[in-house]
Amino acid sequence: MIFQNIELYETDKFQYLLIHKNASSSIVNCIKHLNPIVTDKININKVRWTIIREPYERFVSGLKYDLQRHNLNIKDIDYSSLFNSKINKFSRLNGNVNHTTSQVPYLINTHINWYIEMKDLNIFMKMHFDKVEYYNENKINIKLDLDKKEIIKYLNLDYYVYNNILNSNYLWKWQQGKIF
């Protein structure tokens, strides 16, 4: 059973798993010169990697992005309905994705070899691609009055998975060198 639609960018050396609001535009921009193909098929002969992000920070970034994209205000929506929705391939084609959905469904059955924490992205890109194409989308100037404790309750599973990744042998650090 497939719980999600995965989007892998495959080159001759690796597969990159796209997770929205985890620097995916920056990564795709950085690797476009490698002419990646987009697939949903896992290639066990290639290194698979992805970026993980602190869950609350990712949720707020996604919420601001979606509000700006649809020209809405936080008062217009019920943000408690935004958690753990499915990632719909049909609407993804035109960018209509819930950018606040959990990053956990992206990871199910993808057999990731290496997780790169967002804060290590610049050094990862420099080491692997000899350039830094990371741009921060914090240009969105929307003020949110959110109850952080309430939101974190919804992000419990995200924090569980995120913290387990941070404490695993699958978390890439620069001292490990290049992975492909």
C-alpha positions as CSV (number, residue, x, y, z in Angstrom):
1,M,0.0,0.0,0.0
2,I,1.3,3.4,-0.9
3,F,0.5,6.2,1.6
4,Q,1.9,9.0,-0.4
5,N,3.1,10.1,-3.8
6,I,6.8,10.3,-3.7
7,E,8.8,12.6,-6.0
8,L,12.4,11.5,-6.5
9,Y,14.9,13.5,-8.6
10,E,17.2,10.9,-10.1
11,T,20.7,11.5,-11.6
12,D,23.3,8.9,-12.6
13,K,24.7,9.0,-9.0
14,F,21.7,9.6,-6.6
15,Q,18.0,10.0,-5.9
16,Y,16.9,13.1,-4.1
17,L,13.5,12.9,-2.3
18,L,11.6,16.1,-2.5
19,I,9.9,17.3,0.7
20,H,8.0,20.5,0.3
21,K,9.3,23.4,2.5
22,N,12.6,21.6,3.1
23,A,14.6,23.6,0.6
24,S,13.3,21.6,-2.3
25,S,13.3,24.5,-4.7
26,S,16.9,25.3,-3.8
27,I,17.9,21.6,-4.3
28,V,16.1,21.2,-7.6
29,N,17.7,24.5,-8.8
30,C,21.1,23.3,-7.7
31,I,20.9,19.9,-9.5
32,K,19.1,21.0,-12.6
33,H,22.4,21.0,-14.6
34,L,22.6,17.2,-13.9
35,N,19.4,16.8,-15.9
36,P,17.5,14.7,-13.2
37,I,14.5,12.7,-14.2
38,V,11.5,12.9,-11.9
39,T,10.3,9.5,-10.8
40,D,8.3,7.7,-8.1
41,K,10.4,4.5,-8.5
42,I,13.0,3.8,-5.9
43,N,16.3,2.7,-7.4
44,I,18.1,0.5,-4.8
45,N,21.4,0.9,-6.6
46,K,21.6,4.6,-5.9
47,V,22.1,6.7,-2.8
48,R,18.8,8.3,-1.7
49,W,18.9,11.4,0.4
50,T,16.6,14.1,1.6
51,I,16.5,17.3,3.7
52,I,14.8,17.2,7.1
53,R,13.6,20.3,8.9
54,E,12.6,21.2,12.5
55,P,8.8,20.6,12.5
56,Y,7.4,23.8,14.0
57,E,9.7,26.0,11.8
58,R,8.6,24.0,8.7
59,F,4.9,24.3,9.6
60,V,5.1,28.1,10.1
61,S,7.0,28.5,6.8
62,G,4.5,26.3,5.0
63,L,1.5,28.2,6.5
64,K,3.0,31.6,5.5
65,Y,3.7,30.4,2.0
66,D,0.2,28.9,1.5
67,L,-1.5,32.0,3.0
68,Q,0.4,34.3,0.7
69,R,-0.1,32.1,-2.3
70,H,-3.9,32.2,-1.9
71,N,-4.0,35.8,-0.6
72,L,-5.5,34.8,2.8
73,N,-5.1,35.9,6.4
74,I,-4.6,33.6,9.3
75,K,-8.0,34.7,10.6
76,D,-9.6,33.3,7.4
77,I,-8.7,29.7,8.1
78,D,-8.9,26.9,10.7
79,Y,-5.2,25.9,10.9
80,S,-6.0,22.8,13.0
81,S,-7.3,21.2,9.8
82,L,-3.9,21.5,8.1
83,F,-2.1,18.6,9.8
84,N,-1.3,15.3,8.3
85,S,-3.2,15.6,5.1
86,K,-2.3,13.5,2.1
87,I,0.1,14.8,-0.5
88,N,-2.0,14.9,-3.7
89,K,0.0,14.3,-6.9
90,F,-2.9,15.6,-9.0
91,S,-2.9,19.1,-7.4
92,R,0.9,19.2,-7.0
93,L,1.3,19.8,-10.7
94,N,0.0,23.4,-10.3
95,G,1.6,24.0,-6.9
96,N,-1.6,23.5,-4.9
97,V,-0.1,21.4,-2.2
98,N,-0.7,21.7,1.6
99,H,2.8,22.9,2.5
100,T,2.0,22.4,6.2
101,T,1.4,18.7,6.0
102,S,3.7,16.4,8.0
103,Q,7.1,15.5,6.5
104,V,6.6,11.9,7.8
105,P,4.4,10.7,5.0
106,Y,7.1,11.7,2.5
107,L,9.5,9.3,4.2
108,I,7.4,6.1,4.4
109,N,8.9,3.3,2.4
110,T,11.5,5.5,0.6
111,H,14.5,3.8,2.1
112,I,16.5,7.0,2.6
113,N,20.2,6.4,3.0
114,W,21.1,9.9,4.3
115,Y,19.2,12.7,5.9
116,I,20.6,16.2,5.8
117,E,19.4,18.6,8.4
118,M,18.4,21.9,6.9
119,K,21.0,23.8,9.0
120,D,23.7,21.8,7.3
121,L,22.4,22.3,3.7
122,N,24.9,25.0,2.6
123,I,27.9,22.9,3.5
124,F,26.3,19.8,2.0
125,M,25.7,21.6,-1.3
126,K,29.2,23.1,-1.3
127,M,30.8,19.7,-0.7
128,H,28.7,17.8,-3.2
129,F,27.9,20.3,-5.9
130,D,30.7,22.9,-5.4
131,K,28.1,25.7,-5.1
132,V,25.5,27.0,-2.8
133,E,22.2,27.7,-4.4
134,Y,20.2,27.8,-1.1
135,Y,17.9,30.7,-0.9
136,N,15.8,31.4,2.1
137,E,12.1,32.1,1.4
138,N,11.6,34.0,4.6
139,K,10.8,37.0,2.4
140,I,7.1,36.3,3.2
141,N,6.1,39.1,5.5
142,I,3.0,37.7,7.2
143,K,2.6,38.1,10.9
144,L,1.1,35.0,12.6
145,D,-0.4,34.9,16.0
146,L,-0.2,31.2,16.7
147,D,-0.3,29.2,19.9
148,K,3.0,27.4,19.6
149,K,2.2,24.9,22.3
150,E,-1.1,24.0,20.6
151,I,0.6,23.5,17.3
152,I,3.4,21.4,18.7
153,K,0.7,18.9,20.0
154,Y,-0.3,18.3,16.4
155,L,3.4,17.9,15.4
156,N,4.0,15.2,18.0
157,L,4.7,12.4,15.4
158,D,6.9,14.8,13.3
159,Y,9.0,15.5,16.4
160,Y,9.3,11.9,17.2
161,V,10.5,11.0,13.7
162,Y,12.7,14.1,13.4
163,N,14.4,13.5,16.8
164,N,15.0,9.8,15.9
165,I,16.6,10.8,12.7
166,L,18.8,13.3,14.5
167,N,20.0,10.6,16.8
168,S,20.5,8.0,14.0
169,N,23.5,6.8,12.0
170,Y,21.6,8.1,8.9
171,L,22.1,11.8,9.7
172,W,24.8,13.2,7.5
173,K,27.5,15.5,9.0
174,W,30.3,17.2,7.0
175,Q,32.9,15.0,8.7
176,Q,31.5,12.0,6.9
177,G,32.5,13.6,3.6
178,K,30.7,13.1,0.2
179,I,28.0,10.5,0.0
180,F,28.0,10.3,-3.8
